[in-house]
Amino acid sequence: MRTYLDHNATTPVRPAAMAAMTEVMTHVGNPSSVHADGQAALARVEAARRVVGKALRARPEDVIFTSGGTEALNLALHAAITAGGADRIIVTALEHEAVAATARASGLPVETWPVNADGIVEISWLADRLSAWSDDDGRPVLAMMLASNETGTIQPVRDAAALVRGAGGLSVVDAIQAVGKVDVDFAAQGCDYLAISAHKFGGPQGVGALLAACDAPMSRHHHGGGQEKGRRAGTLNVAGIVGLATALDEAAATLAEYSALAAQRDRMATAIRAVAPEMIEIGAGAPRLPNTLGMSLPGWPGATQVMALDLDGVSISAGSACSSGTSKGSKVGTALGLPEDASQGFVRVSLGWNSKPDDADAFIKAWTAAYPRAALPSKKMPEEAVG
């Protein structure tokens, strides 16, 4: 039996969400149709919208359903630029490519907000930058993660959003890894836009949502039938939306159980450090998601670690699933200023809503068995092998 420890890439669909989607798929109806079948489908969508709003402390009318987190982030940045008049973008050094690549493609000046040794931004940097802002600099838009998909570190979004709003700017929050793992309050964050994705908290892949504050500028990213009050075109994925809401409702109700995963995360880190003292645990001194262990072994490439554990039936990752398959060092390692060998040695172990202590045991057993076979420069050669 395999052990799955890559829940930050995607996590299994919760049984309740699967059952709810299956029931919806026994019915027919386009929620844009005016007949009874269409209106029944629309009622399911609106019920789901209320569930999302309640879970994230947002008004239901602020919830825009999308095809996933990437579309939600693209929609928010597009709206901030085209309708909001933003003409300069600030992103943190750890942003997902859904934000970073979109910012680069905008053609606007992009500034990178650096992180400290724990992978956390320093609010003083943003305060200094905004205090020096002039009318010639234009209106800023800040795009930042609430929690890192690679290390789980949690950023001071509320303070950052307040600074940006005070400077007349807009803020886009990528809460895709945070929702369902820690409490997320849209109203309290004070941001203009917040993106979520169902498959990170036990819903289906291919559906997400963008929360947009009542005063947040909005514009169409693409054109079509005018769904979602003209803010996002395309036939609504009724079953997926119901699955998203069902999974989010269950995740929100079991946050205390999810927080208990921190004990398993710390147990894995302690066991690895016992046999590999050179292991670097990223973000250990910062607030983190309870499920995520980001660590680096200088000289042992992350891709090689992933393959070694995969052969032993354990699935982990060498970073974001959306940027895997490259030989470059981890983006987080580069942002933290780790040496190249340590950056390339980064791996992410992420537990999930259905993880058990046995899963942590399997990882510890597989990793500690593979470690002695790794040819690391930091290891001394046996005396009989010298010469």
C-alpha positions in Angstrom: 0.0 0.0 0.0 1.3 3.4 -0.9 1.7 6.4 1.5 0.5 9.7 0.1 2.3 12.8 1.6 1.8 15.4 -1.2 -1.5 16.9 0.0 -0.4 20.4 -0.8 -0.3 19.4 -4.5 -3.8 17.9 -4.2 -5.7 16.1 -1.5 -8.3 13.3 -1.8 -11.9 14.2 -2.3 -13.8 13.9 0.9 -16.6 11.3 0.9 -19.2 13.8 1.8 -18.2 16.0 -1.2 -18.1 13.0 -3.5 -21.6 11.9 -2.4 -23.0 15.4 -2.8 -21.5 15.7 -6.4 -22.9 12.3 -7.3 -26.4 13.3 -6.2 -26.2 16.5 -8.2 -25.1 14.6 -11.3 -28.3 12.6 -11.3 -30.1 15.8 -12.2 -30.1 17.9 -15.3 -30.2 21.6 -15.7 -28.1 24.6 -16.7 -28.3 27.2 -13.9 -28.7 29.9 -16.6 -31.9 28.4 -17.9 -35.2 29.9 -16.8 -37.2 26.6 -16.7 -37.7 24.5 -13.5 -34.7 22.3 -14.1 -32.4 25.2 -14.6 -33.7 27.0 -11.6 -33.2 23.9 -9.5 -29.5 23.9 -10.6 -29.2 27.6 -9.8 -30.7 27.0 -6.3 -27.9 24.4 -5.7 -25.3 27.0 -6.8 -26.7 29.7 -4.6 -26.9 27.4 -1.6 -23.2 26.6 -2.2 -22.4 30.3 -2.4 -24.0 30.8 1.0 -21.9 28.0 2.5 -18.7 29.5 1.1 -19.6 32.9 2.4 -20.4 31.6 5.9 -17.1 29.5 6.1 -14.9 32.5 5.0 -16.9 35.3 6.6 -17.8 36.9 3.3 -21.1 38.0 1.8 -22.5 35.4 -0.6 -22.6 38.0 -3.3 -18.9 38.5 -3.0 -18.2 34.9 -4.1 -17.4 34.3 -7.7 -17.0 30.7 -8.8 -14.1 29.9 -11.2 -12.4 26.9 -12.7 -9.8 26.9 -10.0 -7.3 28.9 -8.1 -5.2 30.0 -11.1 -8.2 31.5 -12.8 -9.3 33.2 -9.6 -5.8 34.8 -9.2 -5.7 35.8 -12.9 -9.2 37.3 -12.7 -8.2 39.4 -9.6 -5.0 40.8 -11.0 -6.7 41.6 -14.3 -9.5 43.4 -12.5 -7.0 45.3 -10.3 -5.2 46.5 -13.4 -7.9 47.1 -15.9 -10.7 48.3 -13.7 -8.7 49.3 -10.7 -6.1 51.4 -12.6 -3.2 49.7 -10.9 0.0 50.5 -12.7 2.7 48.9 -10.5 2.7 45.4 -8.9 4.4 44.2 -5.8 4.7 40.4 -5.3 6.5 38.5 -2.5 9.6 36.4 -3.4 7.7 33.2 -2.8 4.6 33.7 -5.0 3.2 30.8 -7.0 3.6 31.2 -10.8 -0.1 31.8 -11.1 0.7 35.2 -9.6 4.3 35.7 -10.6 3.9 34.8 -14.2 0.7 36.9 -14.5 2.4 39.9 -13.0 5.3 39.6 -15.5 2.9 39.2 -18.4 1.0 42.4 -17.4 3.8 44.5 -18.8 3.7 46.7 -15.7 6.7 47.3 -13.4 7.0 44.4 -10.9 8.7 44.8 -7.5 9.7 41.7 -5.4 9.2 41.9 -1.7 12.0 39.9 -0.1 11.6 37.3 2.7 13.7 36.7 5.8 15.5 33.5 6.7 12.2 31.9 7.8 10.5 32.8 4.5 8.4 35.6 6.0 8.2 39.1 4.6 9.1 42.1 6.8 6.3 44.6 7.1 8.8 47.4 7.6 10.0 46.9 3.9 6.5 47.5 2.6 5.9 50.4 4.9 9.1 52.1 3.8 8.4 51.4 0.2 4.8 52.8 0.3 5.9 55.8 2.4 8.3 56.7 -0.4 5.6 56.2 -3.1 4.9 59.3 -5.2 2.0 60.1 -7.6 4.4 59.3 -10.4 4.7 55.8 -9.2 0.9 55.2 -9.7 -1.5 52.9 -7.9 0.0 49.8 -6.5 -1.4 46.3 -6.3 0.0 43.8 -3.9 -0.3 40.1 -4.6 0.8 37.7 -1.8 0.2 34.3 -0.4 -1.5 33.8 2.9 0.4 30.6 3.4 3.3 29.2 1.3 2.5 26.1 -0.7 6.1 24.9 -0.3 7.0 25.6 3.3 3.6 26.4 4.9 4.8 29.6 6.4 2.0 32.1 7.1 2.4 35.7 6.0 1.2 38.9 7.8 -1.5 39.5 5.2 -3.8 41.6 7.4 -1.0 44.2 8.2 0.1 44.3 4.6 -3.4 44.8 3.2 -4.0 47.7 5.6 -0.8 49.4 4.5 -1.7 49.0 0.8 -5.2 50.2 1.3 -3.9 53.2 3.2 -1.7 54.0 0.2 -4.7 53.9 -2.1 -3.7 50.5 -3.5 -5.4 47.1 -3.9 -4.4 43.7 -2.5 -4.8 40.2 -3.9 -4.5 37.3 -1.5 -3.7 33.8 -2.6 -5.3 31.8 0.2 -5.3 28.5 -1.8 -3.0 26.6 0.6 -4.5 28.2 3.8 -8.2 27.6 3.4 -9.3 24.4 5.1 -6.1 24.2 7.1 -6.3 27.3 9.3 -9.1 29.7 10.0 -9.5 32.3 7.2 -11.7 35.3 7.7 -12.1 37.3 4.5 -13.5 40.4 6.2 -10.8 40.5 8.9 -8.0 40.2 6.3 -9.0 43.5 4.8 -7.9 42.6 1.3 -9.7 43.3 -1.9 -9.6 39.9 -3.5 -9.0 36.4 -2.1 -8.6 33.2 -4.1 -9.4 29.6 -3.1 -9.2 26.2 -4.8 -11.4 23.2 -3.9 -8.9 20.4 -4.4 -6.6 21.7 -1.7 -9.2 21.0 1.1 -11.0 17.9 -0.1 -13.1 19.1 -3.0 -12.8 18.2 -6.7 -10.1 19.5 -9.0 -11.1 22.1 -11.6 -13.2 24.4 -9.4 -12.4 27.4 -7.2 -13.6 30.8 -6.2 -12.6 34.4 -6.0 -13.9 36.5 -3.2 -14.1 40.2 -4.1 -14.9 42.9 -1.6 -18.0 45.0 -2.3 -15.8 48.0 -3.3 -13.2 46.0 -5.2 -13.0 47.0 -8.9 -14.1 44.1 -11.2 -13.8 43.5 -15.0 -14.3 40.6 -17.3 -11.2 38.5 -18.0 -13.0 36.8 -20.8 -16.4 37.2 -22.5 -19.3 34.8 -22.8 -22.8 34.4 -21.4 -22.5 36.9 -18.6 -22.6 34.4 -15.7 -21.7 35.4 -12.1 -23.3 38.8 -12.6 -21.1 39.5 -15.6 -17.9 39.0 -13.6 -16.9 35.6 -15.0 -18.3 34.0 -18.1 -18.9 30.3 -18.7 -21.4 27.6 -17.8 -21.2 27.0 -14.0 -19.9 23.6 -12.9 -22.8 22.8 -10.6 -21.5 19.5 -9.3 -18.0 20.9 -8.8 -19.4 23.9 -6.9 -21.5 21.8 -4.7 -18.5 19.6 -4.0 -16.4 22.6 -3.2 -19.0 23.9 -0.7 -19.5 20.5 0.9 -15.7 20.0 1.4 -15.2 23.5 2.7 -18.0 23.2 5.2 -16.5 19.9 6.5 -13.0 21.4 6.6 -14.1 24.4 8.5 -15.9 22.3 11.1 -12.8 20.1 11.7 -10.0 22.7 11.9 -9.1 21.5 15.4 -8.5 18.0 14.1 -6.4 19.4 11.3 -4.2 21.5 13.6 -3.3 18.2 15.4 -1.2 17.3 12.3 1.5 19.6 13.6 2.5 16.9 16.0 3.1 14.4 13.2 5.0 17.1 11.2 7.3 17.8 14.1 7.8 14.1 14.8 9.0 13.6 11.2 11.4 16.6 11.4 12.8 15.3 14.7 13.4 11.8 13.3 15.1 13.2 10.2 17.3 15.5 12.1 18.4 12.7 14.4 20.1 10.9 11.5 20.9 13.9 9.3 21.9 16.9 11.6 22.7 18.9 8.5 19.0 19.0 7.6 17.6 22.5 7.2 14.0 22.8 8.3 12.5 25.8 6.5 10.3 28.2 8.5 10.7 26.3 11.8 10.8 29.6 13.7 7.7 31.1 12.0 4.0 30.5 12.1 3.2 27.6 9.7 0.4 25.4 8.5 0.2 22.4 10.7 0.6 19.9 7.8 3.6 21.1 6.0 7.3 20.2 6.4 9.7 21.9 4.1 13.3 20.7 4.5 16.6 20.7 2.6 19.5 18.3 2.6 22.6 20.0 1.1 24.1 17.8 -1.6 21.1 15.4 -2.0 18.9 16.8 -4.8 15.2 16.9 -4.0 14.3 15.1 -7.2 16.5 12.2 -6.1 14.9 12.1 -2.7 11.5 12.0 -4.3 12.5 9.1 -6.6 14.0 7.2 -3.7 10.9 7.4 -1.6 8.6 6.8 -4.6 10.4 3.4 -5.1 9.6 2.7 -1.5 5.9 3.6 -1.9 5.9 7.1 -0.4 4.8 10.1 -2.3 6.4 13.5 -1.5 7.5 16.4 -3.7 10.4 18.6 -4.5 8.3 21.7 -4.4 5.2 23.1 -6.1 3.6 20.5 -8.4 3.0 23.3 -11.0 6.8 23.9 -11.4 8.2 20.4 -10.9 10.3 18.6 -13.5 13.1 21.2 -13.5 16.6 20.8 -12.4 16.9 24.2 -10.9 17.0 24.8 -7.1 13.8 25.3 -5.3 12.3 28.8 -5.6 12.0 29.0 -1.8 15.7 28.0 -1.4 16.7 30.8 -3.8 14.5 33.3 -2.1 15.9 32.4 1.3 19.4 32.7 0.0 20.4 29.1 0.6 23.5 27.8 -1.1 22.8 26.1 -4.5 23.3 22.6 -3.1 20.9 23.2 -0.2 18.4 24.9 -2.6 18.5 21.9 -4.9 18.1 19.6 -1.9 14.6 21.0 -0.9 11.7 18.6 -0.5 8.1 19.2 0.8 6.2 16.6 2.9 2.6 17.6 3.3 0.0 15.7 5.4 -3.7 15.9 4.8 -7.2 15.6 6.3 -7.1 11.8 6.1 -3.5 11.3 7.2 -2.7 9.0 10.0 0.3 8.5 12.3 1.2 5.5 10.3 1.8 7.7 7.3 4.5 9.7 9.2 6.0 6.4 10.3 6.2 5.2 6.7 7.9 8.4 5.6 10.4 8.2 8.5 11.2 4.6 7.7 11.6 5.2 3.9 13.7 8.4 4.2 16.0 7.0 6.9 16.6 3.9 4.8 17.4 5.9 1.7 19.6 8.4 3.4 22.6 6.1 4.0 22.6 5.2 0.3 22.8 8.8 -0.8 26.3 9.9 -1.9 26.5 13.2 0.0 29.6 15.4 0.1 29.1 16.0 3.8 29.4 12.3 4.6 32.8 10.8 5.3 33.9 7.8 3.2 34.5 4.6 5.1 38.2 4.2 5.8 38.4 1.0 3.8 37.1 2.8 0.8 39.8 5.6 1.0 42.7 5.2 -1.4 
